[in-house]
Amino acid sequence: MSTPLSVLDLSPVTTATPGAMALHNSLDLARLADRLGYTRYWVAEHHNLPAIASSAPDIIIGQIAAVTMHMRVGSGGVMLPNHAPLMVAERFKVLEGLFPGRIDLGLGRAPGTDPVTSYALRRRQECAPNPDDDFLERFQELLLFEQGGFPEGHPFRNVHAMPSDVALPPIYLLGSSGYSAQLAAQVGAGFSFAHHFSDLDPVAPMTIYRKHFKPSPQLAKPLAILAVQAICADTDAEADRIAATVDLNFVRRRKGEFSPLSSPEDAAAYEYAPIDRERVAYNRARMIVGSKATVLDRLEPLIKATQADEVMITSMIFDHAARKRSYELMAEAFGLAVQSR
């Protein structure tokens, strides 16, 4: 296939892999993805989740960019409700200054955590924390800092995001519904649809984005990324075995139970109630699990239906070696060109 392939990494924490090791595993996987010819490598922002070590994307982006050469590196994404727009602007200007032409700024509307943790993240930002969705206000403020667009008399008129001679990297809006697709189209930004956890058919928002896209100085034509959860192994049976980790994690989260990822063996031994098995089947319907041939058979019609310009793969796999093998096989399936060191 000729569709570009990218990585979305959550730095999975498992019962055998503590948080520090999960972060080092991300660096290891990034080096591999860079050699295999992946287009970009994005890291997520989540908080207070025992299975995810990725809580500070700007920090890990810098570390990944420093140990890779070819890929773009970015956030998938920075959860804007958690951060002052000026701080986001400055941190990503610093990254762009250090690694020019290789940084992406993906922005999300959700806090990436539970309400109490979200409050803890935001409570020092303002006198009275706003319980409402203020993403659009924060996003507009971010753009005004970049464009120097605050009107005369505004308190931020003379506030400049530093370094002022470095432009913000390309902006992508992340979403699991039609709202972010419409907003991304209106402002001429890239768009990434989170099919890996969304209950919505991806065709509609991806079509809305492409249909209503307005060119901007940063992006002349739409760039739509489809993010999917995929697990690839040498055989369908092996991929199915590995995916049992995801099955159990999904079931537990639906019950409000949060813990590090369990091994496929522990997942196989778990006593699933009938409702649990229904939930597993529901989640498996949007996952891509199998050998190279099976993965391509599942992905090709989805790419065609959504007209995705790029596919971004996330894989919450228990064993790090198996996760690396999954990305190797998908690189082969998509015919990626291996990069020289």
C-alpha positions in Angstrom: 0.0 0.0 0.0 1.1 3.6 -0.6 -0.7 5.1 2.4 1.7 6.7 4.9 1.9 4.9 8.3 2.5 6.5 11.7 2.6 5.6 15.4 0.5 6.7 18.3 2.3 5.6 21.5 0.8 5.7 25.0 3.9 4.2 26.7 1.9 1.2 28.1 2.6 0.1 31.7 2.1 -3.6 32.4 2.3 -5.9 35.4 5.9 -6.7 34.2 6.8 -3.2 32.9 6.9 -0.3 35.4 6.5 3.3 34.3 10.1 4.2 33.9 10.7 1.1 31.7 7.6 1.9 29.7 9.1 5.3 28.8 12.4 3.8 27.8 10.5 1.3 25.7 8.9 4.2 23.9 12.4 5.5 23.0 13.3 2.0 21.7 10.1 1.7 19.7 10.7 5.2 18.2 14.2 4.3 17.0 12.7 1.2 15.3 9.8 3.1 13.7 12.3 5.7 12.4 14.4 3.0 10.7 11.3 1.3 9.3 10.0 4.4 7.5 7.1 5.5 9.6 6.0 9.1 8.8 5.4 10.4 12.3 5.5 9.3 15.9 3.0 10.9 18.3 2.7 10.5 22.0 -0.4 10.9 24.1 -1.3 12.8 27.2 -3.2 10.9 29.9 -3.2 11.3 33.7 -3.9 9.1 36.7 -4.2 6.0 34.6 -2.0 3.0 35.8 -1.7 1.5 32.3 -0.3 4.6 30.7 3.0 6.4 31.5 2.6 9.1 28.9 1.6 12.1 30.9 4.0 14.8 29.7 4.1 14.7 25.8 6.3 17.8 25.4 9.1 16.2 27.4 9.0 12.8 25.7 8.7 14.5 22.3 12.1 16.1 22.8 13.6 12.8 23.9 12.3 10.9 20.9 13.3 13.6 18.4 16.8 13.5 19.9 17.2 9.8 19.2 15.6 9.7 15.7 16.4 11.3 12.4 13.6 11.0 9.8 10.1 10.9 11.4 8.1 13.9 12.5 7.5 13.7 16.2 4.5 15.2 18.0 1.6 15.1 20.4 -1.5 13.0 19.9 -2.2 15.1 21.7 -1.7 17.9 24.1 -5.0 18.1 26.1 -5.5 21.9 25.8 -8.0 22.1 28.8 -5.1 21.2 31.1 -2.7 23.9 30.0 -2.4 27.6 29.6 -2.2 28.4 25.8 0.9 30.5 26.3 2.7 27.6 27.9 1.7 25.3 25.1 2.9 27.8 22.5 6.3 28.3 24.2 7.0 24.7 24.8 6.3 23.7 21.2 8.2 26.7 19.9 11.2 25.5 21.9 10.8 22.0 20.4 10.5 23.4 16.9 13.6 25.5 17.5 15.5 22.5 18.6 14.2 20.2 15.8 13.1 22.4 13.0 10.6 20.9 10.5 10.1 17.7 12.6 7.6 18.7 15.3 3.7 18.4 15.2 1.3 20.0 17.7 -1.8 17.8 18.0 -4.5 19.3 20.3 -7.3 17.5 22.0 -10.5 18.8 23.7 -10.8 16.2 26.5 -8.7 16.4 29.7 -7.4 12.8 29.3 -8.4 11.8 32.8 -11.2 11.7 35.4 -12.9 14.9 36.6 -11.1 15.1 40.0 -7.7 14.8 38.3 -8.7 17.3 35.7 -9.5 19.8 38.5 -6.2 19.1 40.1 -4.4 19.9 36.8 -6.3 23.1 36.2 -7.1 24.6 39.6 -4.1 27.0 39.8 -4.7 28.3 36.3 -7.6 30.6 37.2 -9.3 32.1 40.2 -12.5 30.1 39.6 -12.0 26.9 37.5 -14.5 26.8 34.6 -16.4 23.5 34.5 -17.6 24.2 31.0 -15.9 23.2 27.8 -13.6 26.1 27.0 -11.5 24.4 24.4 -12.5 26.8 21.6 -11.6 29.8 23.8 -8.2 28.3 24.6 -7.5 27.4 21.0 -8.3 30.9 19.8 -6.0 32.3 22.5 -3.2 30.0 21.3 -3.7 31.3 17.7 -3.7 34.9 18.8 -0.4 34.5 20.6 1.1 33.0 17.5 -0.4 35.7 15.1 0.1 38.7 17.4 -3.6 39.2 17.0 -4.7 40.6 20.4 -6.4 44.0 19.9 -5.0 47.3 21.2 -5.7 47.6 24.9 -5.9 43.9 25.5 -3.7 42.8 28.5 -2.0 40.2 26.3 -1.2 42.7 23.5 2.5 42.8 24.4 2.9 39.3 25.5 4.9 37.2 23.1 5.5 33.4 23.0 9.2 32.8 23.1 11.4 32.2 21.1 9.5 34.8 19.0 11.5 34.1 15.9 10.3 30.4 15.8 6.9 29.6 14.3 4.5 27.1 16.0 4.8 23.7 14.4 1.8 22.4 12.3 -1.4 22.2 14.3 -3.6 19.1 14.2 -7.0 18.8 15.9 -7.8 15.4 17.4 -11.3 14.2 17.8 -13.8 11.4 18.2 -16.8 13.2 16.9 -17.8 15.7 14.2 -17.1 18.8 16.2 -13.3 18.7 15.9 -13.6 17.7 12.3 -15.6 20.9 11.5 -13.3 23.1 13.6 -10.2 21.7 11.9 -11.7 22.3 8.5 -12.7 25.9 9.4 -9.2 26.9 10.6 -7.3 25.0 8.0 -5.6 22.6 10.4 -4.8 18.9 10.0 -7.3 16.4 11.6 -6.9 13.1 13.3 -9.9 10.9 14.0 -9.6 8.6 17.1 -11.2 5.5 15.7 -9.3 3.4 18.3 -11.8 4.5 21.0 -14.6 6.4 19.3 -18.1 4.9 19.1 -18.7 6.9 15.9 -18.3 5.6 12.3 -15.2 7.4 11.1 -16.5 8.0 7.6 -18.8 10.9 8.6 -16.3 13.1 10.4 -13.5 12.4 7.9 -15.9 13.3 5.1 -17.1 16.5 6.9 -13.5 17.6 7.4 -12.5 17.1 3.8 -15.7 18.6 2.4 -15.5 21.8 4.5 -11.8 22.3 4.6 -10.6 25.9 4.1 -7.0 26.4 3.0 -4.8 28.3 5.5 -1.2 29.7 5.4 -0.1 26.6 7.3 -2.0 23.9 5.2 -3.1 24.2 1.6 -5.2 21.1 1.4 -6.8 18.7 4.0 -4.6 16.2 5.8 -6.8 13.6 7.5 -5.3 10.9 9.7 -7.1 7.8 10.8 -6.0 6.5 14.2 -6.7 2.8 14.8 -5.9 0.2 17.3 -4.0 -2.6 15.5 -2.2 -5.7 16.6 -0.2 -7.7 14.0 1.6 -11.0 14.5 3.0 -13.7 12.3 -0.3 -15.6 12.4 -3.9 -14.7 13.1 -3.9 -17.0 16.1 -0.9 -15.3 17.6 -2.3 -11.8 17.1 -5.6 -13.0 18.7 -3.7 -14.3 21.7 -1.8 -11.0 22.1 -5.0 -9.0 21.8 -6.4 -10.7 24.9 -4.5 -8.1 26.9 -6.6 -5.3 25.3 -9.8 -7.3 25.9 -9.3 -7.6 29.6 -8.2 -3.9 29.9 -11.3 -2.8 28.1 -13.6 -4.9 30.3 -12.0 -3.6 33.5 -12.2 0.0 32.4 -15.9 -0.4 31.7 -16.3 -1.6 35.3 -14.3 1.4 36.6 -11.3 -0.8 37.4 -7.9 0.7 36.3 -4.7 -1.2 36.5 -1.5 -2.0 34.5 -2.0 -4.1 31.4 -2.2 -7.9 32.2 -0.5 -10.6 30.2 -2.3 -12.6 27.6 -2.1 -15.6 29.9 -3.8 -13.8 32.8 -6.4 -12.4 30.4 -7.2 -15.9 29.1 -7.6 -17.1 32.6 -10.0 -14.3 33.6 -13.6 -15.3 34.3 -15.6 -13.2 31.8 -19.3 -12.7 32.5 -21.7 -12.6 29.5 -21.7 -8.8 29.6 -17.9 -8.8 29.6 -17.9 -10.9 26.4 -20.4 -8.6 24.8 -18.0 -5.7 25.6 -15.0 -7.6 24.2 -16.9 -8.3 21.0 -17.9 -4.7 20.7 -14.4 -3.4 21.1 -12.9 -6.0 18.8 -15.2 -4.8 16.0 -13.2 -1.6 15.8 -9.8 -3.2 16.4 -7.6 -4.6 13.6 -6.1 -7.9 14.7 -4.3 -10.5 12.7 -1.5 -11.4 10.3 -0.2 -9.0 7.7 -2.7 -10.3 5.2 -5.6 -10.0 7.6 -4.6 -6.5 8.7 -4.5 -5.3 5.1 -7.9 -6.9 4.4 -9.4 -5.0 7.3 -7.7 -1.7 6.8 -7.9 -1.3 3.0 -11.7 -0.8 2.8 -11.6 1.5 5.9 -8.9 3.7 4.3 -10.9 3.8 1.1 -14.2 4.7 2.8 -12.7 7.4 4.9 -10.2 8.7 2.2 -7.6 8.8 5.0 -4.4 10.5 3.9 -2.5 8.6 6.6 -3.0 5.8 9.1 -1.8 6.0 12.7 -1.4 2.8 14.6 -1.7 2.4 18.4 -0.9 -1.0 20.0 -1.4 -1.6 23.7 0.6 -4.9 23.7 1.8 -6.5 26.9 5.2 -7.7 25.6 7.6 -5.0 24.2 9.2 -7.4 21.8 5.7 -8.4 20.5 4.8 -4.7 20.1 8.0 -4.1 18.1 7.3 -7.1 15.9 3.7 -5.8 15.3 5.0 -2.6 14.0 7.6 -4.4 11.9 5.0 -6.5 10.2 2.7 -3.6 9.5 5.6 -1.7 8.0 6.1 -4.7 5.7 2.4 -4.9 4.9 2.3 -1.2 3.9 5.6 -1.4 2.0 7.4 1.2 3.9 10.9 2.1 2.8 13.6 1.2 5.4 15.6 4.3 6.2 19.4 4.3 6.4 20.9 5.2 9.7 
